Amino acid sequence: MAQKEPIIIRDKTQMRNWSRTMRSQSKLIALVPTMGYLHQGHLSLITQAHKHANLIVVSIYVNPGQFSPNEDLSTYPSDFQGDLKKLINVPGGLATSSRNVHLSLEEREKALSISKSLTTAKSAAEDGQVDCEKLRNLVIQCITEAGGRIDYAEIVDQQSLEKVKFIKGPVVFCIAAFFGKVRLIDNMEINL
């Protein structure tokens, strides 16, 4: 099947009208939210979305509110034309991050401590450690020993997003850490 040119929508009213029209035609829409500068992680999400929906929406929006006051908003990588080319080439059917381009090779290696520590915390929770303070300390220690600087590390209820002291149901472990001048974010669901 030939690839279709993507429809570019820049206005929320136009987006709302388009999605209502598609849904009125019984089309199922999947959303892949991004901040642009698409990479393989985004493209794999788009490929997965094709398995579950008729239409795929890829948002490209850099939200200034997602950056801390002293962070890299002005230097955040952007390549809209390159993103469009990558989208047309998606087959139809470290958390990877665009910020990774600002990391040295050594910082990239050290930044792997984020996903490793989250996986360790998840395993510890599955083995019975449900005290969130102990799980937080485990992750913080792993990342700081690798040279990272913690911005936040919180375990929150999956529904309310309120901090929890003990895991009693589905939670999300959310983390942001600096490696060099780059702030990386990641999270992991823990379902006990």
KOLMAR-661442 format. One line per field, with one value per residue (C-alpha): x, y, z; residue number from 1; chain. Coordinates in Angstrom, 3 decimals. Example, Ala and Ser with C-alpha at 12.3 -4.5 7.8 and 13.67 -1.06 7.14 Angstrom:
// KOLMAR-661442
x = [12.300_13.670] .
y = [-4.500_-1.060] .
z = [7.800_7.140] .
pos = [1_2] .
unit = [A_A] .
//
This chain:
// KOLMAR-661442
x = [0.000_1.394_2.287_-0.028_1.271_0.607_-2.022_-0.462_-2.840_-1.617_-4.850_-6.685_-10.140_-9.153_-7.811_-11.017_-13.150_-10.971_-11.054_-14.830_-15.314_-13.092_-14.814_-18.237_-17.018_-16.205_-12.465_-10.275_-7.555_-4.283_-2.236_1.550_2.526_6.059_8.184_9.503_13.026_11.672_13.860_13.515_11.581_8.879_8.811_8.354_5.379_3.877_4.375_2.639_-0.193_-0.896_-1.756_-4.490_-6.059_-7.176_-5.585_-2.444_-1.965_1.584_1.714_4.871_4.702_7.492_5.725_7.649_6.015_7.895_11.240_12.645_13.605_17.310_16.818_17.468_14.243_16.127_18.532_15.983_16.608_14.078_13.865_10.272_11.087_13.202_10.345_7.944_10.311_10.598_6.781_6.257_8.826_7.220_5.938_2.169_1.692_17.963_14.345_15.060_15.076_15.873_17.855_20.352_22.045_23.383_25.068_28.671_29.305_30.410_27.273_25.085_26.646_26.124_22.543_21.693_21.639_18.165_16.491_18.653_17.702_13.998_14.121_15.899_13.246_10.459_12.068_12.472_8.781_7.766_9.890_7.936_9.643_6.662_8.180_8.459_11.166_13.429_12.738_13.405_16.707_17.732_17.172_18.715_21.843_22.277_21.918_24.100_26.832_26.777_27.321_23.736_22.052_18.448_15.814_12.950_12.213_8.635_6.340_2.751_-0.621_-1.308_-4.795_-4.559_-0.826_-0.631_2.590_2.327_4.304_3.632_2.719_-0.799_-1.863_-0.683_1.902_4.317_7.904_8.727_12.237_14.155_17.930_20.703_23.717_25.986_23.665_20.992_17.842_16.457_13.049_11.758_9.100_8.140_4.813_4.774_1.675_1.582] .
y = [0.000_3.423_5.830_8.813_12.307_13.297_15.928_18.789_20.386_23.396_24.547_22.854_23.670_22.137_19.083_18.746_18.972_16.456_13.932_14.284_13.714_10.620_9.181_9.824_7.535_4.879_5.391_4.514_7.117_6.478_9.385_9.284_12.435_13.707_16.801_16.390_15.469_11.991_8.967_5.194_5.075_7.326_5.406_2.093_3.570_4.672_1.177_-0.321_2.220_0.982_-2.413_-0.917_1.962_3.060_6.498_7.663_11.172_12.198_15.400_17.465_19.973_21.307_22.339_25.135_24.059_20.756_22.508_23.753_27.480_26.827_24.121_23.635_24.863_27.234_24.497_21.683_19.996_20.593_19.294_19.520_18.704_15.742_14.584_14.685_12.578_10.010_9.849_9.108_6.314_4.575_1.178_0.894_-1.832_4.727_5.851_7.025_10.801_13.587_15.189_12.339_14.233_16.634_13.845_12.801_9.081_8.789_10.599_8.287_5.263_6.771_7.780_4.088_4.014_5.584_2.634_0.102_1.584_1.703_-1.956_-2.825_-0.936_-2.727_-6.110_-5.183_-4.201_-7.463_-9.283_-7.606_-4.244_-1.863_0.971_3.807_5.654_2.596_2.167_5.878_5.673_2.641_4.518_7.782_5.975_4.120_7.286_9.501_6.835_6.896_10.671_11.845_14.614_13.911_16.530_14.407_10.764_10.030_7.048_8.038_6.343_5.407_6.975_10.032_10.735_11.450_10.458_7.209_5.952_2.267_0.409_-0.964_-0.944_0.179_2.982_4.825_5.540_8.937_10.296_13.239_13.451_15.546_14.061_16.936_19.777_17.478_16.711_13.256_11.969_8.429_6.417_2.843_1.280_-1.085_-3.272_-5.551] .
z = [0.000_-0.949_1.827_2.142_2.711_6.332_7.023_8.957_11.450_13.395_15.038_17.928_16.482_13.157_15.020_17.037_13.870_12.023_14.872_15.299_11.579_11.620_14.695_13.125_10.332_12.967_12.558_15.536_16.157_17.991_19.360_19.612_21.545_20.896_21.272_17.752_16.640_15.998_16.652_16.520_19.789_18.351_15.086_16.889_18.788_15.482_14.053_17.112_16.839_13.297_14.792_16.980_15.050_11.578_11.828_13.597_14.953_15.836_17.828_17.615_20.426_22.615_25.801_27.580_30.849_30.696_31.123_34.407_34.564_33.960_31.370_27.700_26.015_23.720_22.651_22.380_19.000_16.244_12.679_11.458_7.823_8.920_11.161_8.199_6.094_8.871_9.234_5.507_5.828_8.839_7.780_8.066_10.069_27.411_27.101_23.639_23.782_21.378_24.184_23.883_21.052_23.699_25.709_25.272_24.748_28.378_29.599_27.496_29.169_32.615_31.766_31.309_35.111_34.937_33.206_35.070_38.439_37.555_36.512_39.775_41.774_39.904_40.638_44.309_44.486_42.814_45.422_48.244_48.862_48.882_50.967_48.452_50.401_50.227_46.499_45.880_47.785_45.731_42.456_43.687_44.887_41.580_39.488_41.696_41.800_37.986_38.034_37.642_39.596_40.615_39.791_41.118_41.902_42.912_43.073_42.337_42.142_38.515_38.535_40.795_40.283_44.028_45.828_47.757_50.761_50.172_46.995_47.401_43.757_40.310_40.542_38.286_39.295_37.728_37.525_36.107_36.363_34.882_33.182_32.336_31.363_29.921_31.906_31.108_32.160_32.391_34.190_34.828_35.718_38.673_38.864_41.884] .
pos = [1_2_3_4_5_6_7_8_9_10_11_12_13_14_15_16_17_18_19_20_21_22_23_24_25_26_27_28_29_30_31_32_33_34_35_36_37_38_39_40_41_42_43_44_45_46_47_48_49_50_51_52_53_54_55_56_57_58_59_60_61_62_63_64_65_66_67_68_69_70_71_72_73_74_75_76_77_78_79_80_81_82_83_84_85_86_87_88_89_90_91_92_93_94_95_96_97_98_99_100_101_102_103_104_105_106_107_108_109_110_111_112_113_114_115_116_117_118_119_120_121_122_123_124_125_126_127_128_129_130_131_132_133_134_135_136_137_138_139_140_141_142_143_144_145_146_147_148_149_150_151_152_153_154_155_156_157_158_159_160_161_162_163_164_165_166_167_168_169_170_171_172_173_174_175_176_177_178_179_180_181_182_183_184_185_186_187_188_189_190_191_192] .
unit = [A_A_A_A_A_A_A_A_A_A_A_A_A_A_A_A_A_A_A_A_A_A_A_A_A_A_A_A_A_A_A_A_A_A_A_A_A_A_A_A_A_A_A_A_A_A_A_A_A_A_A_A_A_A_A_A_A_A_A_A_A_A_A_A_A_A_A_A_A_A_A_A_A_A_A_A_A_A_A_A_A_A_A_A_A_A_A_A_A_A_A_A_A_A_A_A_A_A_A_A_A_A_A_A_A_A_A_A_A_A_A_A_A_A_A_A_A_A_A_A_A_A_A_A_A_A_A_A_A_A_A_A_A_A_A_A_A_A_A_A_A_A_A_A_A_A_A_A_A_A_A_A_A_A_A_A_A_A_A_A_A_A_A_A_A_A_A_A_A_A_A_A_A_A_A_A_A_A_A_A_A_A_A_A_A_A_A_A_A_A_A_A] .
//
